[in-house]
Amino acid sequence: MGFSWALSVLLFAKSLAKFLIAMASILRFRKLCYVEPVKCSSLNFESFETLKGDNNEQFEAQNVEKKDEKGVDVDSVTEILLDRQNKKKRPNKRGNKEWRCVDYCCWIIGYMCTTWWLLLFLYHCLPANLPGLRVAESPGTRLKHEGLIAHHPVVLVPGIVTGGLELWEGKPCAEGLFRKRLWGGSFSEIFKRPLCWLEHLSLDNVTGLDPPGIRLRAVPGLVAADYFAPGYFVWAVLIENLAQIGYEGKNLYMAAYDWRLSFQNTEIRDQALSRLKSKIELMYVTNGYRKVVVVPHSMGVIYFLHFLKWVESPPPMGGGGGPSWCAKHIKAIMNIGPAFLGVPKTVSNILSAEGKDIAFIRAMAPGLLDSELLGFQTLEHVMRVSRTWDSIISLMPKGGETIWGNLDWSPEEGYGCDLVKKRYTSTEIKTNNTDGKRGLKLQESAKYGRIISFEKAASQLPSSQLPNLGSKEFQRTSTGTNSNTSCGEVMTEYDEMSRESIRKVAENKAYTARSVIDLVRFVAPKMMRRAEAHFSHGIAENLDDPKYTHHKYWSNPLETKLPDAPDMEIYCLYGVGIPTERSYVYKKSPSDRCRSIPFRIDSSADGSNDGCLKGGVYFVDGDESVPVLSAGYMCAKGWRGRTRFNPSGMATYIREYRHKPPASLLEGRGSESGAHVDIMGNVALIEDVLRVSAGATGAELRGDRIHSDIMRMSERVNIRL
């Protein structure tokens, strides 16, 4: 996750650079105003001395005359100027000039950078076996010593944002960038030509495919997503550990794809699904007819779920593999950080291009992200570009109020944020036979089912006191000023809405997972018209209905069946113990029509000290991006045993990893992290992946490992299985 956050951070860097340039200009102007006149005074003083030496008598007469006329003693002025000149030449304790605030700031930054680089240098120079510097043995090395070797071929499927994109055709502004990465890597082009960079990342607003004259394609191979940026690993640590037990190019493959496109469009434009099918078949044959272990991450989880249905479906919509293809070629699917049922933060990204991090930056430094002061319009740029990416809609919450709750109820009811640290410092681990019950400190429950609430009161009031949402709230009326671009260079769909339409949406309203779909249709109509042809977010009543053979249902686990493959295993691997965004308190932006985004997260909305409302965001347990409910429900209940969603009864396992932050900077991002991306370096997760790849089964891993309340939450979801 993090698509809008990543883009916002990069544009924030651009904004900061522009801000520093502006400050430099102000300082230069100040120098011209205050320093140059002093230089001129000094020059006049020297000319004055020369004139005095050449014609002393005439000067004295003029001096007396000036003193008589103006009452000013020129000799006194001369002495004052001489004294000032001597003070300038006389060094003070800090040097030849007084230090300004900017000088202190530069020195502090310099000291910090020097200290950091010195520590880094010493860390790499000191012997590795010193106490405190000894690097723990990697899981791959340790398991190799135990005799584990590569057995099943492995396919890695990256998620949204993390895969690199390179340029194959571009506009004149992109001259010299052929086959250079525009996404992933150094991101240097955002500083050199930011508007050109944004234009090339956008897709066509009507087709959802390439705009005319622009072709951006996924970087192929393992380098596609090993690192997101220099030094920031994604798959690199897992790949290295797989290599240590014998994996290489012939039995390890990265299924890179253009994560901006809808899943079916990756096949229509790039034949990505066909190439993945062919690669799995080839690896199966060339590795001794051993089945493949697939390891998807984040959005890659539902992308591969789409593939499972596509590969068995007949052409032209499907891959024509037949109903036994998955049973023949796939051993296990190890889903890391799965977003099976969507992510609530997707709604906030579509609505206002922000999440908790962006809301915090906006509250601390509003001029850097908003258009009020400096006109950067960072969030407007993010919104305009990201709303051309259909894949974002695949991450909208699925299952409606049945899964995510209504105005008065949610599966997380009773969750207490003050218990997070206490809960995850214990050593209790649930096994397969757990009943899912755990004592909770009950308090006044947050109403998590209200994914979007306008004003804090709307997130807490009884539902009887909230206005009913009818069709009139979503009747879009256009403004007559949508062609006015004098207030900013970036126009969004909000500029096509009237003030009355915006007011109706925001007045003390609360939106659940059902009504928030209508809200997104209202504020992003072009995006939803494209995306709803490719994605669905409901619950199927009858999975045998012929309509569910359409590809728009294939990525929703509540509207499709798993393959008929009873020997295949499905794992849900995810982190727990990190506050994760679940619902939001919004307010209208204090702005006029010239400031494009009319809504924002109310960062001033806070709950009690031990409450779950912080900075306008309600938090629940999760991996910082995906709530536990979305990551674990299908393995805990939806697919557990023989259900209508899992007719063959294939085994499902939950493996949770308790988050433990790094103890020091020397640990980097930590080896026991449960965060959504950092978990890819978690030694326990890596060991699980390596053991299954080497031939182990879920039973040999000792089944489930559960730390959270996912079993209790799943039981609270009333769905026909």
SVG drawing of the C-alpha trace seen along z (x, -y; Angstrom):
<svg xmlns="http://www.w3.org/2000/svg" viewBox="-34 -79 80 114">
<polyline fill="none" stroke="black" stroke-width="0.4" points="0.0,0.0 0.9,-3.5 0.4,-4.5 -0.8,-8.1 1.7,-8.4 4.7,-7.6 3.6,-10.0 2.8,-12.7 6.3,-12.3 8.0,-12.7 5.9,-15.8 6.5,-17.0 10.2,-16.8 9.6,-18.9 7.6,-21.4 10.4,-21.6 13.0,-22.3 10.9,-25.1 10.4,-26.5 14.2,-26.5 14.8,-28.2 12.2,-30.8 13.9,-31.4 17.3,-31.7 15.8,-34.4 14.5,-36.2 17.9,-36.1 19.5,-37.5 17.0,-40.3 17.7,-41.1 21.4,-41.2 20.8,-43.7 18.7,-45.9 20.9,-45.8 24.4,-44.8 25.0,-46.8 24.2,-50.2 26.9,-49.6 29.4,-48.9 28.3,-52.1 28.8,-54.0 32.3,-52.6 33.0,-53.6 31.7,-57.1 33.8,-57.4 37.0,-56.6 36.1,-59.1 35.4,-61.6 38.8,-61.0 40.5,-61.5 38.7,-64.7 39.6,-65.9 43.3,-65.2 43.5,-66.9 41.9,-70.2 41.8,-70.5 41.2,-74.2 38.3,-74.2 36.9,-71.1 37.1,-72.9 35.2,-75.9 32.6,-73.6 32.4,-71.7 31.9,-74.9 29.3,-76.1 27.4,-72.7 27.6,-72.8 26.0,-76.3 23.3,-75.4 22.3,-72.0 23.6,-71.9 25.7,-68.7 29.4,-68.3 31.0,-66.5 34.0,-65.6 31.7,-63.9 30.2,-61.9 33.7,-61.1 34.7,-59.7 31.5,-57.6 32.2,-56.1 35.8,-55.4 34.7,-53.7 32.2,-51.5 34.9,-50.6 37.3,-49.6 34.6,-47.5 34.1,-45.6 37.8,-44.9 38.1,-43.9 37.2,-40.2 34.6,-39.2 34.4,-36.0 32.5,-34.2 34.4,-35.6 34.2,-38.6 30.4,-38.8 27.5,-38.2 25.8,-34.8 22.3,-34.7 19.6,-32.0 20.3,-30.4 24.0,-30.1 23.1,-28.2 20.7,-25.9 23.3,-25.1 25.9,-24.3 23.5,-22.1 22.6,-20.2 26.3,-19.9 27.1,-18.5 24.2,-16.0 25.3,-14.7 28.9,-14.5 28.1,-12.6 25.9,-10.2 28.4,-9.5 31.1,-9.1 29.0,-6.5 28.2,-4.7 31.9,-4.7 32.9,-3.3 30.1,-0.7 31.5,0.7 35.1,0.5 34.8,2.2 35.2,6.0 31.8,7.7 32.3,10.0 32.4,7.2 29.6,7.4 26.5,5.5 27.7,5.4 27.4,9.1 24.9,9.8 22.5,12.6 22.7,15.6 20.2,15.3 17.3,17.8 18.6,19.0 22.0,19.8 20.7,21.5 18.2,23.6 20.8,24.6 22.9,26.0 19.8,28.0 19.8,29.6 17.0,27.6 17.4,27.2 15.4,25.6 12.6,28.0 9.5,26.3 9.8,23.4 8.8,20.1 6.9,17.2 6.8,13.8 3.9,11.4 4.5,7.8 1.8,5.4 0.8,1.9 3.4,-0.9 6.5,1.4 7.1,2.5 9.3,0.4 8.0,-1.2 10.3,-2.2 9.6,-4.5 9.4,-3.1 7.7,-6.1 7.2,-9.6 6.5,-13.2 9.3,-15.6 9.7,-16.7 11.0,-13.1 13.8,-13.3 16.7,-11.1 14.6,-8.8 14.1,-5.9 14.1,-2.7 14.9,-4.7 12.8,-4.1 10.2,-6.8 8.8,-4.8 11.1,-3.0 14.8,-3.7 16.2,-7.1 13.1,-9.2 15.5,-11.9 13.2,-13.0 10.7,-14.4 13.2,-17.1 14.3,-17.7 10.9,-17.8 8.1,-17.2 5.1,-18.0 6.5,-15.9 7.0,-13.1 3.4,-13.3 2.1,-13.4 3.9,-10.2 2.6,-8.4 -1.0,-9.2 -3.2,-6.8 -6.0,-7.8 -9.0,-9.1 -11.5,-7.4 -9.9,-4.0 -7.7,-3.4 -4.9,-2.5 -1.9,-4.4 -2.5,-8.1 -1.6,-8.9 2.2,-9.1 3.1,-7.6 4.1,-4.0 5.2,-3.1 5.9,0.6 6.8,2.8 10.5,3.5 11.1,7.2 12.9,9.7 13.8,9.9 15.0,6.3 11.5,5.1 10.7,5.0 13.7,6.0 14.2,2.4 11.7,-0.4 14.4,-3.0 18.1,-2.8 18.5,-1.2 14.8,-0.6 14.3,3.2 11.0,4.8 11.7,8.4 15.6,8.2 16.0,9.9 13.6,12.7 15.3,13.3 18.7,13.4 17.5,16.0 16.0,18.1 19.3,18.0 21.1,19.3 19.2,22.6 19.7,23.0 17.2,20.8 18.3,19.0 16.8,17.7 15.6,21.1 13.4,21.8 12.7,18.3 10.6,15.7 9.1,12.3 5.7,11.8 6.1,8.1 3.1,6.2 1.9,2.6 0.2,2.1 -1.7,-1.0 -4.0,1.0 -7.1,3.0 -6.2,6.7 -7.9,7.7 -6.3,4.8 -2.8,6.1 -3.8,9.0 -5.4,6.9 -2.5,4.6 0.6,6.6 -0.6,10.2 0.7,10.3 -1.6,13.1 -0.8,15.3 3.0,14.8 2.5,15.8 0.6,18.9 3.3,19.9 6.1,19.2 4.4,21.4 4.0,24.2 7.6,23.9 8.9,23.9 6.7,26.9 8.2,28.9 11.9,27.8 12.0,28.5 11.0,32.1 7.3,31.6 7.2,30.1 4.3,27.8 4.9,24.1 4.8,22.1 3.3,18.6 4.2,15.7 2.0,12.6 2.2,9.4 -0.5,6.8 -2.5,6.0 -0.6,8.8 -2.7,11.2 -6.0,10.2 -4.2,9.9 -3.3,13.6 -6.8,14.4 -8.0,12.9 -5.4,15.1 -6.7,18.3 -10.1,17.7 -8.8,16.4 -6.5,19.3 -9.3,21.9 -11.9,19.9 -12.4,20.4 -11.1,17.9 -11.5,15.2 -12.1,13.8 -10.0,16.5 -6.8,18.4 -8.3,21.7 -6.4,23.9 -9.4,25.8 -10.7,26.7 -7.7,28.9 -4.9,26.4 -4.4,25.1 -4.5,28.5 -1.8,29.7 0.6,26.7 0.3,25.0 1.3,26.4 0.7,23.4 -0.2,19.7 1.6,17.8 -0.2,14.5 1.9,11.8 0.0,8.7 -3.1,9.8 -5.8,7.1 -8.5,9.7 -11.4,7.5 -9.9,4.1 -8.4,1.3 -10.3,-1.6 -7.4,-4.1 -8.3,-3.7 -11.4,-5.8 -9.4,-8.6 -6.9,-8.5 -9.7,-8.9 -11.6,-11.5 -8.8,-13.8 -5.5,-12.2 -4.4,-11.8 -4.0,-9.4 -2.8,-9.8 0.7,-10.7 -0.3,-13.3 -2.9,-14.7 -0.1,-15.1 2.2,-16.9 -0.7,-19.2 -1.4,-20.1 2.2,-20.8 3.2,-22.6 0.0,-23.5 1.8,-25.7 3.9,-22.9 0.9,-20.7 -1.9,-23.2 -2.4,-26.0 -3.1,-28.7 0.4,-30.2 2.9,-28.9 0.6,-27.4 2.4,-24.0 -0.9,-22.1 0.8,-18.8 -2.3,-16.9 -4.2,-18.1 -1.4,-16.7 -1.6,-13.4 -5.3,-13.2 -5.3,-14.0 -2.7,-11.3 -3.9,-8.6 -7.5,-8.8 -6.4,-7.5 -5.2,-4.3 -8.0,-1.7 -6.1,0.7 -6.9,-1.6 -10.6,-0.7 -9.6,3.0 -8.6,2.0 -12.0,0.5 -13.6,2.3 -15.5,5.4 -18.5,7.0 -20.4,3.9 -21.9,3.5 -21.9,7.3 -18.1,7.3 -17.2,3.8 -20.2,2.9 -23.0,0.4 -23.7,-2.8 -24.0,-1.0 -21.9,2.1 -18.6,3.5 -16.6,6.7 -13.9,4.8 -16.5,3.7 -14.9,3.6 -11.3,3.2 -9.2,1.1 -6.2,-0.7 -4.7,-0.9 -4.4,2.9 -2.2,3.1 1.1,3.0 -0.1,5.1 -1.5,7.7 1.6,8.1 4.1,8.2 2.6,11.6 3.9,14.8 0.5,16.4 0.1,18.0 -3.2,19.6 -3.1,22.9 -5.5,24.6 -7.7,25.7 -8.2,22.1 -11.7,21.0 -10.8,17.5 -11.9,16.0 -9.8,13.4 -10.7,11.1 -11.0,7.5 -11.2,4.4 -14.5,3.1 -15.0,-0.6 -17.4,-2.8 -16.9,-1.3 -15.8,-3.3 -18.2,-3.1 -15.8,-1.7 -18.5,-1.0 -18.7,-4.7 -15.8,-4.7 -16.2,-8.4 -17.8,-10.9 -18.1,-14.6 -17.3,-16.2 -16.4,-14.3 -19.9,-14.3 -21.2,-12.4 -18.7,-9.6 -20.2,-9.2 -23.9,-10.1 -26.5,-7.4 -27.6,-6.5 -31.1,-7.8 -29.7,-11.3 -27.9,-11.2 -29.6,-12.3 -30.7,-9.6 -28.8,-9.3 -31.0,-9.4 -30.4,-9.8 -30.6,-13.6 -27.3,-13.7 -25.7,-12.1 -27.3,-14.2 -24.3,-16.0 -24.8,-19.6 -22.1,-21.3 -20.6,-24.7 -20.5,-27.4 -16.9,-28.2 -15.3,-25.0 -13.2,-26.7 -11.6,-29.1 -8.0,-28.2 -6.8,-31.5 -6.5,-30.1 -4.3,-27.1 -2.7,-25.1 -4.3,-21.8 -8.0,-21.1 -9.7,-18.1 -13.2,-16.7 -14.1,-18.8 -13.9,-21.9 -16.8,-20.6 -19.1,-20.4 -21.2,-23.1 -20.9,-24.4 -24.4,-23.1 -23.4,-19.6 -20.4,-19.7 -22.4,-21.0 -25.0,-18.3 -22.3,-15.6 -20.6,-17.0 -23.3,-18.2 -23.0,-15.9 -23.1,-12.8 -21.6,-9.4 -20.9,-6.8 -20.6,-3.1 -18.9,-0.6 -22.2,-0.4 -22.8,-4.1 -19.2,-5.1 -19.3,-3.4 -22.0,-5.9 -19.9,-8.7 -16.9,-7.7 -19.1,-7.5 -20.2,-11.1 -16.8,-12.6 -14.9,-10.6 -17.4,-9.7 -14.9,-9.3 -12.7,-6.9 -15.7,-4.8 -17.2,-4.6 -14.0,-3.0 -13.2,-0.9 -16.6,0.6 -16.4,2.4 -13.5,4.3 -14.2,4.6 -17.1,5.5 -17.3,5.1 -20.4,7.1 -21.2,10.5 -22.6,13.2 -25.9,14.7 -25.6,17.5 -22.1,18.3 -23.6,20.5 -25.3,17.5 -23.8,17.1 -23.1,13.4 -20.2,14.4 -18.3,15.8 -17.5,12.1 -14.0,11.0 -15.1,8.1 -15.9,10.5 -12.7,12.6 -10.7,10.5 -13.4,10.4 -13.1,13.5 -16.8,13.0 -18.0,13.3 -15.9,16.1 -15.0,19.7 -11.5,21.1 -10.2,23.6 -11.1,27.3 -7.7,28.2 -8.1,30.0 -4.3,30.6 -3.4,26.9 -2.8,24.8 -3.5,21.2 -1.6,19.1 -2.5,15.7 0.8,14.2 0.6,10.7 1.8,8.5 -0.2,7.5 0.3,5.1 0.5,1.8 -2.3,-0.8 -3.9,-0.7 -6.3,-3.1 -9.9,-2.0 -12.2,-5.1 -11.9,-8.8 -13.3,-12.1 -13.5,-14.7 -14.3,-18.4 -14.8,-20.9 -11.7,-22.7 -11.6,-26.3 -11.3,-27.5 -13.2,-28.9 -13.7,-27.4 -10.2,-28.2 -8.7,-25.6 -9.6,-22.4 -10.1,-19.7 -13.0,-20.7 -12.6,-18.0 -9.8,-17.1 -9.2,-14.8 -9.8,-16.8 -6.4,-16.4 -7.7,-18.2 -10.2,-15.4 -8.8,-13.3 -10.3,-10.9 -9.3,-10.1 -5.7,-9.3 -6.3,-5.5 -8.8,-5.9 -8.5,-4.9 -9.2,-8.3 -5.9,-10.2 -5.6,-13.1 -8.9,-12.5 -8.3,-8.7 -9.7,-5.7 -7.2,-2.9 -7.6,0.9 -5.1,3.7 -3.2,4.5 0.1,4.1 -0.2,0.3 -1.9,0.6 -4.2,3.5 -6.5,4.2 -6.5,7.7 -10.1,8.2 -9.2,7.8 -6.0,9.8 -7.3,12.7 -11.0,13.2 -11.0,15.5 -8.4,17.8 -10.1,17.7 -13.7,18.3 -14.5,17.6 -12.3,20.4 -11.9,22.4 -13.1,26.0 -15.5,26.8 -17.6,23.6 -19.4,22.2 -16.3,20.0 -14.0,23.1 -16.0,26.0 -13.0,28.4 -12.1,27.8 -8.4,26.9 -6.5,26.2 -6.0,22.6 -3.6,21.4 -3.1,18.1 0.4,17.1 0.6,13.8 3.8,12.0 3.9,9.8 5.5,6.5 8.7,5.7 10.3,2.3 14.1,2.2 15.9,1.5 18.4,-0.9 19.3,-2.6 21.9,0.0 19.1,2.6 17.7,0.7 14.0,1.5 14.2,4.5 14.2,8.3 11.0,8.8 8.9,6.0 5.2,6.6 4.8,3.5 3.2,4.0 6.4,3.7 9.0,4.2 7.6,7.7 9.4,8.8 12.5,8.8 10.9,10.6 13.0,13.6 10.1,15.7 8.1,15.0 11.2,15.8 11.7,19.1 8.0,20.0 8.3,19.3 11.6,21.2 10.3,24.2 7.2,24.5 9.3,23.9 11.5,26.7 8.5,29.1 7.0,28.6 3.2,28.5 1.1,26.3 0.7,29.1 4.5,29.4 4.7,25.7 2.3,26.5 -0.7,24.9 -2.0,21.5 -0.1,19.0 -2.5,16.3 -1.8,13.3 -4.8,11.1 -8.6,11.3 -9.2,12.4 -11.2,15.5 -13.5,13.5 -14.0,10.9 -14.7,13.5 -17.4,15.1 -19.1,11.7 -19.4,11.5 -22.8,13.1 -22.4,14.4 -23.8,17.5 -21.0,20.1"/>
</svg>
